[in-house]
């Protein structure tokens, strides 16, 4: 959770980036797509992070595993995601 945490993490499968984050940081995180990470630009990430006790987080990463697999199963396939929804 958080930009620093995502930067340090390995084996990420998904990254959700709040639209409020800077363009440079969005571009930095979009480059994770070259490593197979699906990166999504979302409006209102705070609705998720506040429930986790963090209202200051604008980047959320999900590592490979059961949680990521469950989320991916509910997402449309990459080719069906509009460019505006996905940074990759």
C-alpha positions in Angstrom: 0.0 0.0 0.0 1.3 3.4 -0.9 3.8 4.5 -3.5 6.9 3.5 -1.5 5.5 0.1 -0.8 4.6 -0.5 -4.5 8.1 0.7 -5.6 9.7 -1.8 -3.2 7.4 -4.7 -4.0 8.2 -7.7 -6.2 5.7 -10.1 -7.8 3.0 -7.5 -8.2 0.0 -8.5 -10.4 -2.2 -5.4 -10.1 -1.6 -1.8 -9.3 -4.4 0.7 -8.8 -3.4 4.4 -9.1 -5.7 7.3 -8.0 -6.3 9.9 -10.6 -5.0 12.6 -8.2 -1.4 11.3 -8.5 1.0 13.3 -10.6 1.5 12.6 -14.3 5.1 11.6 -13.8 4.2 9.1 -11.2 1.5 7.7 -13.4 4.0 7.2 -16.1 6.5 5.6 -13.7 3.8 3.1 -12.6 2.6 2.5 -16.1 6.1 1.1 -16.9 5.3 -1.8 -14.6 3.1 -3.0 -17.4 6.3 -4.1 -19.3 6.7 -6.6 -16.5 3.2 -8.1 -16.8 1.6 -5.9 -14.1 -1.9 -4.6 -14.9 -2.0 -1.0 -13.9 -5.3 0.8 -13.5 -6.1 4.5 -13.2 -9.0 4.8 -10.8 -11.1 7.6 -9.4 -11.9 7.3 -5.7 -9.2 4.8 -4.5 -9.8 6.4 -1.0 -13.0 4.4 -0.7 -10.9 1.3 -0.5 -7.9 2.6 1.5 -10.0 4.4 4.1 -11.5 1.0 5.1 -8.0 -0.2 5.6 -7.3 2.6 8.0 -5.3 4.7 5.5 -6.9 7.8 3.9 -3.5 9.2 2.6 -2.8 6.3 0.2 -3.1 7.0 -3.6 -1.4 3.8 -4.9 -2.4 0.2 -4.1 -0.6 -2.8 -5.3 -1.7 -6.4 -5.1 0.9 -9.2 -5.2 0.4 -12.5 -7.1 -1.7 -14.9 -5.2 -5.3 -15.8 -4.3 -6.4 -12.2 -3.7 -5.0 -11.0 -7.0 -6.5 -14.1 -8.8 -9.9 -13.3 -7.3 -9.7 -9.6 -8.4 -8.5 -10.5 -11.9 -11.4 -13.0 -12.3 -13.8 -10.1 -11.8 -12.0 -7.7 -14.2 -12.5 -7.6 -17.9 -9.7 -9.0 -20.0 -6.9 -6.5 -20.8 -8.0 -6.1 -24.4 -11.5 -5.1 -23.2 -10.3 -2.3 -20.9 -10.4 1.2 -22.4 -7.2 3.1 -22.6 -8.5 5.7 -20.2 -9.1 3.0 -17.5 -5.7 1.3 -17.8 -2.2 2.9 -17.8 -0.8 -0.2 -19.5 
